[in-house]
Amino acid sequence: MPTLAVNNFNIFVSVLGGWVSLFGLVSYLCKENFYLSEACECQPRPAVRPDGSLLFSLVGSQENLDSIILYFSRLVLGVQLVLAGVQLPSQYLKRQWKPLSILLGPVMTAMWLSTSLLVWALVPDLPILHSLAIGACVTPTDPILSNVIVKGKFADHNVPKDLQRIIIAESGANDGLGYPFLFLALYLIKYIGDGGASAPGGAGKAMGLWFGETWGYTIILSVIYGATVGWIAKELLHWAEEHKFVDRESFLVFAFSLALFIVGTCGMIGSDDVLACFIAGNTFTWDDWFRLETMDDSLQPTVDMLLNVSIFMWYGAVCPWEMFLDNNVIPLGRLMGLGVLILLLRRLPWVFAIHKKIPQIEHIQHAVFVGFFGPVGVSAIFYLYITREFVDTLKGHNGEIRSDVAKLPEAVLVIVWFLCICSVVVHGLSIPLGKLGWNLPRTLSRGHTDEPDSAAPFSIGSRANSLVLRLPTFSASRRRSSGDCGQTSSSSHAVSPGAPRADAVSHRPMWHIGGAVIRGREERQQREQGQQETHQLGVLPARSMSPLAMNDGSEDVGSGRRRSDGIMQEGEGGGGSPALGPASRTIRFPDEAYA
């Protein structure tokens, strides 16, 4: 008899692969039509969480599980912040240092203090130093969750480019700058939390370590190291590309390997690998060369998506859901109130107060938008487990954890995880619900208008299609021209606005969800016939080339080779005219312009 192996690894991998595959089938619909991020789709899923005993049997102990969560978060943050630095234009940090200084200085400090005060006020019997440590964990804005407002159709249509870039730069830089806020509280807890009984030195020793170790060794060294490694990597890649030593695949993954190298080396020297990754990414594309070369490539977004889905599904599996109801720190009612107040007061008032000092925030609406979208995500979980790791070292003379910090590990675990879940849900659903609330009244009002603006169901062959298409209104003298081929369509019809169209039969292409076009058979045959006639003349029209061929544009006339649709094809003659490949790809995705 075969033996079933229903273990934790098989369950998790099956759920991960199945969910990524199912999500991929409707990914364009979810992200571009419903504006849902991968985090919102993947994290709030306790139903698929493996049993706690299975997790512990896999990793050995709670300490090992905490280490896995910390290292996985470090890895994802490192890769994401290198990509965030690469996305910024040339010398962006140098040119925009004034608005970034405001966001990373006064605004970030106000976010830390306001969050800490809210935690201290709502959590019973929690010391103020513990509240400062918890507030520091959720102070940085998450670059992964911020992608929903800086990438995709919503960002292209609603968020100005300058505003997108300042959000990317702020979320990338403040992740690494969470260390000073966190370790100021942790050092004070260590040296004055128990009156100096177990760690003598007092506040002076704590401040000395904060300035010397946190600012000097952790922050400043990471900036210097990241800038140096990024610059050397840029020069080496330039040299390798000029001498034709690097292939396309290695060129595209260079940013990822750079992120892994910085995370590993900074981890070995004990510096701030998160901040170093962001600085290295921006220095790496200081001359804009790598960013422009990879702007239209799909490898970086693909790896980005896989990392986001993996990390948030892992978070959904290891999140302590049951502790939100049963803990010794805070009741559920206060916990929910804390989540609402932090989402409203942590960032919004301070960004609104200084928005006139930031040129990228032009209007009050922009200030409200930037102030509200300060999500709590992977960076908060990262600092959460750094805090727990530090607290484990605070032991008394008897070798046991100190009594004054015995409550802190549970408090930071429950509060930070709950705030992360709240942020994923609220910030992930704000844009879809906002768009629904904006469009629903307009849709209902259009439904009650008397003038018909859409055609009746049309038939295709012998079957009736219930899809309703809105037919455009053309004047008799207006003609639609095709700009790519220089031809004028002769099929324009005059349509009277009041004429009945109940018996209209549409021969136009069907538009499916996401904007993809499936052309009719007759139209496709006519198009292919025209392309064959054009090929016989020895000319390849621009619209028949795929974006890969047009972007590549490389043509070796001497060897008789041409790239068509990303495929290098050999010519029949050594120096004759090149053989032409397929005119265009047969598959078009919704986010590609149909050529």
C-alpha positions in Angstrom: 0.0 0.0 0.0 1.3 3.5 -0.8 2.1 5.7 2.1 0.7 9.2 2.2 3.1 12.0 3.1 0.7 14.7 4.2 3.4 16.7 6.0 3.9 20.4 6.5 6.3 21.0 3.6 4.0 19.3 1.1 0.9 21.2 2.3 2.7 24.5 2.2 4.2 24.0 -1.2 0.9 22.7 -2.7 -1.0 25.7 -1.3 1.7 28.1 -2.5 1.9 26.7 -6.1 -1.8 26.3 -6.4 -2.6 29.8 -5.2 0.1 31.4 -7.4 -1.3 29.6 -10.4 -4.9 30.5 -9.7 -4.1 34.1 -8.9 -2.1 34.2 -12.1 -5.1 33.3 -14.2 -6.9 36.5 -13.0 -3.9 38.6 -12.1 -4.6 41.4 -14.5 -8.2 41.6 -13.5 -7.3 41.7 -9.8 -4.5 44.2 -10.1 -5.5 46.5 -12.9 -9.3 46.4 -12.7 -9.9 45.8 -9.0 -6.6 47.4 -7.8 -5.8 44.5 -5.4 -2.2 43.9 -4.4 -0.5 40.6 -3.9 -0.3 41.2 -0.1 -4.1 41.7 0.2 -4.7 38.6 -1.8 -2.3 36.3 0.0 -1.8 37.3 3.7 -5.2 37.3 5.4 -5.7 33.5 4.9 -5.7 31.8 8.3 -7.8 28.9 6.8 -4.7 27.5 5.1 -2.4 28.0 8.0 -0.5 24.8 8.9 -1.0 23.5 12.4 1.4 25.0 14.9 2.7 21.6 16.0 3.6 20.8 12.4 5.5 24.1 12.1 7.5 23.4 15.3 8.2 19.9 14.2 9.6 21.3 10.9 11.8 24.1 12.4 12.5 22.5 15.8 11.4 25.4 18.1 9.8 28.8 18.4 13.3 30.4 18.3 14.1 28.7 15.0 10.8 29.8 13.6 11.5 33.4 14.7 14.9 33.2 13.0 13.4 32.0 9.7 10.8 34.8 9.7 13.6 37.4 10.4 15.9 36.1 7.7 13.1 35.7 5.1 12.0 39.3 5.8 15.6 40.5 5.4 16.0 38.7 2.1 12.8 40.1 0.7 13.5 43.6 1.9 17.0 43.6 0.5 15.8 42.6 -3.0 12.9 45.0 -2.9 15.0 47.9 -1.8 17.7 47.4 -4.5 14.9 47.4 -7.0 13.4 50.5 -5.4 16.7 52.2 -5.7 17.1 51.1 -9.4 13.6 52.5 -10.2 14.6 56.1 -9.3 16.0 58.4 -12.0 19.6 59.5 -12.2 21.0 61.1 -9.0 17.6 61.3 -7.5 18.7 61.3 -3.8 21.1 64.1 -4.5 18.6 66.3 -6.4 15.7 65.7 -3.9 17.5 65.7 -0.6 15.4 68.5 0.8 11.9 67.0 0.6 13.4 63.6 1.6 15.0 65.2 4.7 11.7 66.5 5.8 10.0 63.2 5.3 12.8 61.2 7.0 13.4 63.7 9.8 10.5 65.6 11.4 7.7 63.4 9.8 9.3 60.1 10.7 10.0 61.3 14.3 6.4 62.5 14.7 5.2 59.2 13.4 7.3 57.3 16.0 6.2 59.5 18.9 2.5 59.6 18.0 2.4 55.8 17.5 4.2 55.2 20.8 1.9 57.5 22.7 -1.2 55.7 21.3 0.3 52.3 22.3 1.1 53.5 25.8 -2.4 55.0 26.2 -4.3 51.9 25.1 -2.2 49.0 26.3 -2.7 48.5 30.1 0.4 48.6 32.3 2.9 49.0 29.5 5.9 51.1 30.3 6.7 54.1 28.1 10.0 52.7 27.0 8.3 49.5 25.8 5.8 51.6 23.9 8.7 53.5 22.2 10.1 50.2 21.1 6.8 49.0 19.7 6.2 52.3 18.0 9.6 52.2 16.3 8.7 48.8 14.8 5.7 50.2 12.8 7.2 53.7 12.0 8.8 52.8 8.6 6.5 52.7 5.6 6.6 49.4 3.7 8.0 49.6 0.2 6.2 46.4 -0.9 2.7 47.5 0.1 3.4 50.9 -1.3 3.6 49.3 -4.8 -0.2 49.5 -5.1 0.0 53.3 -5.3 3.2 53.7 -7.4 2.8 50.9 -9.9 0.0 49.8 -12.3 -2.9 51.4 -14.0 -4.1 53.3 -10.9 -0.8 55.0 -10.4 -0.4 55.8 -14.1 -3.9 57.5 -14.2 -4.1 59.1 -10.8 -0.6 59.6 -9.2 1.8 62.1 -10.8 5.3 60.7 -11.6 7.0 63.1 -9.2 4.8 61.9 -6.4 5.4 58.3 -7.2 9.1 58.8 -7.0 9.1 60.6 -3.7 6.9 57.8 -2.2 9.4 55.2 -3.5 12.4 57.1 -2.2 10.8 57.7 1.2 9.6 54.1 1.7 13.0 52.8 0.6 15.1 55.0 2.9 13.0 55.0 6.0 13.1 51.2 6.2 16.7 51.3 7.1 16.3 54.4 9.2 14.1 52.6 11.7 17.2 51.3 13.5 17.9 54.6 15.4 14.3 54.8 16.8 14.2 51.2 17.8 17.6 51.0 19.4 17.2 54.2 21.3 14.4 52.6 23.1 16.1 49.2 23.4 19.3 50.6 24.9 17.3 52.6 27.4 15.4 49.5 28.4 18.6 47.6 28.8 20.5 50.1 31.0 17.7 51.9 32.9 14.7 49.6 32.6 15.5 47.7 35.8 17.3 50.6 37.5 20.7 49.5 36.2 20.7 46.3 38.4 21.8 43.9 35.6 23.5 46.3 33.2 25.3 49.2 34.9 26.1 52.4 33.0 22.7 54.2 33.1 21.4 56.6 30.4 24.9 57.8 29.6 26.0 54.3 28.5 22.8 53.9 26.5 23.3 57.2 24.6 26.9 56.5 23.9 26.0 53.2 22.3 23.2 54.8 20.4 25.4 57.5 18.9 28.5 55.3 18.4 27.1 51.9 17.4 23.7 52.7 16.0 24.5 55.9 14.1 28.2 55.4 13.4 28.6 51.7 12.8 25.1 50.7 11.7 23.7 53.7 9.7 26.8 55.7 8.4 28.8 52.6 7.6 25.9 51.0 5.7 25.5 54.2 3.6 29.2 54.2 2.7 29.3 50.5 2.1 26.1 50.5 0.0 27.4 53.4 -2.1 30.8 51.8 -2.6 29.5 48.4 -3.6 26.8 50.0 -5.9 29.4 52.1 -7.7 31.9 49.3 -8.1 29.1 47.0 -9.4 28.0 49.7 -11.9 31.6 50.2 -13.3 32.2 46.4 -13.5 28.9 45.9 -15.4 29.8 48.7 -17.8 33.2 47.2 -18.4 31.8 43.7 -19.0 29.1 45.0 -21.3 31.5 47.0 -23.4 33.8 44.0 -23.9 30.8 41.7 -24.6 31.5 39.5 -21.6 28.0 39.4 -20.1 25.0 37.8 -21.7 21.4 39.2 -21.5 20.2 36.8 -18.7 23.1 37.6 -16.4 22.7 41.3 -17.2 19.0 41.2 -16.1 19.6 39.3 -12.8 22.6 41.5 -11.8 20.5 43.6 -9.5 19.2 40.5 -7.6 22.7 39.1 -7.2 23.8 42.5 -5.9 21.0 42.5 -3.3 22.0 39.0 -2.1 25.6 40.0 -1.8 24.9 43.1 0.2 22.4 41.3 2.5 25.0 38.6 3.2 28.1 40.8 3.7 26.3 43.5 5.8 24.8 40.7 7.9 28.3 39.4 8.6 29.7 42.7 9.7 26.5 43.6 11.6 25.6 46.7 9.8 22.3 47.9 8.4 21.8 45.7 5.3 18.4 47.2 4.5 19.6 50.7 4.1 22.7 49.6 2.3 20.6 47.8 -0.3 18.6 50.9 -1.1 21.7 53.1 -1.3 23.5 50.5 -3.5 20.5 50.3 -5.8 20.3 54.0 -6.4 24.1 54.3 -6.8 24.1 51.4 -9.2 21.9 53.3 -11.6 23.4 56.7 -10.8 23.9 57.4 -14.5 20.5 55.9 -15.4 22.1 53.4 -17.7 20.9 50.2 -16.1 17.4 51.6 -15.4 16.8 52.5 -19.0 18.2 49.3 -20.3 15.9 47.2 -18.1 12.8 49.5 -18.1 10.8 47.3 -20.5 12.0 44.0 -19.2 9.6 41.7 -17.4 12.1 39.8 -15.3 12.2 42.3 -12.4 8.4 42.5 -12.0 8.1 38.8 -12.2 10.6 38.1 -9.4 9.1 40.9 -7.5 5.6 39.3 -7.7 6.9 35.9 -6.7 8.7 37.3 -3.7 5.6 39.3 -2.6 3.3 36.3 -2.9 5.7 34.0 -1.1 6.4 36.3 1.8 2.8 37.2 2.5 1.6 33.6 2.2 4.3 32.7 4.7 3.2 35.5 6.9 -0.4 34.2 6.7 0.9 30.8 7.8 3.0 31.9 10.8 0.9 34.9 12.0 -0.3 34.3 15.6 -4.0 34.6 14.8 -5.2 33.0 18.0 -3.2 35.5 20.1 -5.4 38.4 19.0 -8.2 36.9 21.0 -6.3 35.2 23.8 -3.3 37.1 25.2 -2.1 38.7 28.4 -1.4 42.1 26.9 -4.5 43.9 25.5 -8.2 43.0 25.0 -9.5 42.6 21.5 -11.6 45.8 21.7 -8.7 47.9 22.6 -6.5 46.2 20.0 -9.0 47.1 17.3 -9.3 50.6 18.5 -5.5 50.9 18.5 -5.4 49.7 14.9 -8.0 52.3 13.8 -6.3 55.2 15.6 -2.8 54.3 14.3 -4.0 54.1 10.8 -5.6 57.6 11.1 -3.1 59.4 13.4 0.2 57.8 12.8 1.1 59.6 9.6 -1.8 61.7 8.1 -1.7 64.8 10.4 2.1 65.2 10.1 2.2 64.9 6.3 -0.7 67.3 6.0 1.0 69.8 8.3 4.2 70.0 6.2 2.9 69.3 2.7 3.6 72.8 1.5 7.3 72.3 2.1 7.4 69.4 -0.3 7.1 70.4 -4.0 5.8 67.0 -5.1 2.7 67.3 -2.9 0.9 70.0 -4.9 -2.6 69.9 -3.5 -4.4 69.0 -0.3 -5.7 65.9 -2.0 -2.2 64.8 -2.6 -1.3 65.4 1.1 -4.3 63.3 2.3 -3.3 60.6 -0.2 0.3 60.4 0.8 -0.5 60.8 4.5 -3.0 58.0 4.5 -1.0 55.5 2.4 1.8 54.8 4.9 1.4 51.0 5.1 2.8 48.7 7.8 4.2 45.5 6.4 7.4 43.5 5.9 9.6 46.1 7.6 7.5 46.1 10.7 7.8 42.3 11.0 11.5 42.6 10.4 11.9 45.0 13.3 9.5 43.0 15.4 11.8 40.0 15.4 14.9 42.1 15.9 13.3 43.4 19.1 12.5 39.9 20.3 16.1 38.8 19.5 17.5 41.7 21.5 15.1 41.1 24.5 16.2 37.5 24.7 19.7 38.8 25.6 18.4 40.8 28.6 18.9 38.3 31.4 19.4 38.7 35.1 22.1 37.3 37.3 20.2 34.1 37.6 20.2 33.5 33.9 16.5 34.1 33.5 14.9 36.9 31.4 14.5 40.1 33.4 11.2 40.6 35.1 10.8 44.2 33.7 10.9 42.9 30.1 9.0 39.6 30.6 5.9 41.1 29.1 7.6 42.9 26.1 8.0 39.9 23.7 4.3 39.0 23.8 3.3 42.7 23.6 5.4 43.5 20.6 4.3 40.2 18.9 0.6 40.8 19.3 0.5 44.5 18.5 2.9 44.6 15.5 1.3 41.5 13.9 -2.2 43.0 14.3 -1.2 46.4 13.0 0.4 44.7 10.0 -2.8 42.7 9.2 -4.9 45.9 9.6 -2.7 47.8 7.2 -2.7 45.0 4.6 -6.5 44.8 4.7 -7.3 48.6 4.9 -4.6 49.9 2.5 -5.2 46.9 0.2 -8.9 47.5 -0.1 -9.0 51.3 0.1 -8.5 51.9 -3.6 -10.9 49.2 -4.8 -13.6 50.4 -2.4 -12.9 54.1 -3.2 -13.2 53.4 -6.9 -16.4 51.5 -6.3 -17.9 54.3 -4.3 -16.9 56.8 -6.9 -18.2 54.9 -9.9 -21.3 53.3 -8.5 -23.4 56.5 -8.3 -22.4 57.5 -11.8 -23.2 54.0 -13.1 -26.6 54.1 -11.5 -27.3 57.6 -12.9 -26.4 56.4 -16.4 -28.7 53.5 -15.9 -31.7 55.9 -15.4 -31.0 58.1 -18.4 -33.5 58.0 -21.2 -31.1 58.3 -24.2 -29.8 54.9 -25.2 -26.0 54.8 -25.3 -25.3 51.1 -26.0 -26.3 48.5 -28.5 -28.6 45.6 -28.0 -27.1 42.1 -27.7 -25.5 41.2 -31.0 -25.1 37.8 -32.6 -21.9 36.0 -33.7 -22.8 33.3 -36.2 -25.8 31.3 -34.9 -25.3 32.2 -31.2 -26.4 35.4 -29.5 -23.9 37.2 -27.3 -25.2 39.0 -24.3 -22.2 41.3 -24.1 -23.3 44.9 -24.6 -20.9 47.0 -26.6 -21.1 50.8 -26.7 -21.1 51.8 -30.4 -19.3 55.1 -31.1 -21.0 57.9 -33.0 -19.4 59.1 -36.2 -20.3 61.9 -38.4 -20.7 61.2 -42.1 -17.6 63.1 -43.1 -15.4 61.8 -40.3 -13.1 58.9 -41.2 -10.9 56.9 -38.9 -7.3 56.7 -40.1 -4.7 54.1 -39.2 -1.6 56.0 -38.3 0.7 53.1 -38.4 0.1 52.0 -42.0 -1.0 55.2 -43.4 -4.3 53.8 -44.7 -7.7 55.3 -44.2 -10.6 53.1 -43.2 -13.6 53.2 -45.6 -16.0 51.5 -43.2 -17.1 54.5 -41.2 -20.8 54.6 -40.8 -23.1 57.5 -39.9 -25.1 56.7 -36.8 -27.9 58.9 -35.7 -28.0 59.2 -31.9 -31.8 58.6 -31.9 -31.9 55.9 -34.4 -33.0 52.5 -33.1 -30.3 49.9 -32.9 -32.1 46.9 -31.6 -31.3 44.8 -34.7 -27.7 45.9 -34.9 -25.2 43.2 -35.6 -21.7 44.2 -34.6 -18.7 43.0 -36.7 -16.2 44.9 -34.5 -13.6 43.0 -32.4 -14.7 41.7 -29.0 -13.1 43.4 -26.1 -12.5 41.1 -23.2 -11.8 41.9 -19.6 -8.5 43.8 -19.3 -8.6 45.3 -22.8 -7.2 42.3 -24.8 -8.5 42.1 -28.3 -9.4 38.9 -30.2 -9.8 39.9 -33.8 -12.3 38.3 -36.1 -11.2 35.6 -38.5 -11.9 37.6 -41.7 -10.1 40.7 -40.3 -7.1 38.5 -39.3 -6.9 36.9 -42.7 -7.0 40.3 -44.4 -4.3 41.6 -42.1 -2.0 38.5 -42.9 -2.6 38.9 -46.6 -1.6 42.5 -46.5 1.5 41.6 -44.5 2.5 39.0 -47.1 2.2 41.6 -49.9 4.3 44.0 -47.9 6.9 41.3 -47.2 7.2 40.6 -51.0 8.1 44.3 -51.5 11.0 43.8 -49.0 9.5 46.2 -46.3 8.5 45.3 -42.8 5.8 47.7 -41.5 6.4 49.0 -38.0 3.0 47.8 -36.7 3.8 44.2 -37.6 6.8 44.0 -35.3 6.4 42.9 -31.8 7.5 45.2 -29.0 10.5 42.8 -28.4 11.7 43.3 -31.9 11.2 47.0 -31.9 12.9 47.5 -28.5 15.8 45.3 -29.4 16.3 46.8 -32.7 19.6 45.0 -33.2 20.3 44.1 -36.8 23.3 42.4 -38.2 23.3 43.2 -41.9 26.7 41.6 -42.6 25.6 38.2 -41.4 22.1 38.5 -42.8 20.4 38.3 -39.4 17.4 40.2 -38.0 15.5 39.9 -34.8 11.8 39.4 -35.3 9.6 38.9 -32.2 12.6 38.2 -30.1 13.9 35.3 -32.3 17.2 35.6 -34.3 16.7 34.1 -37.7 19.4 33.5 -40.3 19.2 34.9 -43.8 19.4 32.8 -46.8 22.3 34.7 -48.3 25.5 35.8 -46.6 25.1 39.5 -47.5 21.7 39.5 -49.1 18.4 40.6 -47.7 17.5 39.0 -44.4 14.8 36.4 -44.1 11.8 37.7 -42.2 10.3 35.8 -39.3 6.7 35.8 -38.1 5.0 39.2 -38.4 3.8 39.3 -34.8 3.1 37.2 -31.7 -0.2 35.4 -31.6 -0.7 36.2 -27.9 -1.2 39.7 -26.6 -1.5 40.4 -22.9 -3.9 43.0 -21.5 -1.1 45.3 -20.4 0.5 45.4 -23.9 -0.6 47.9 -26.5 -1.9 46.0 -29.5 0.2 46.8 -32.5 
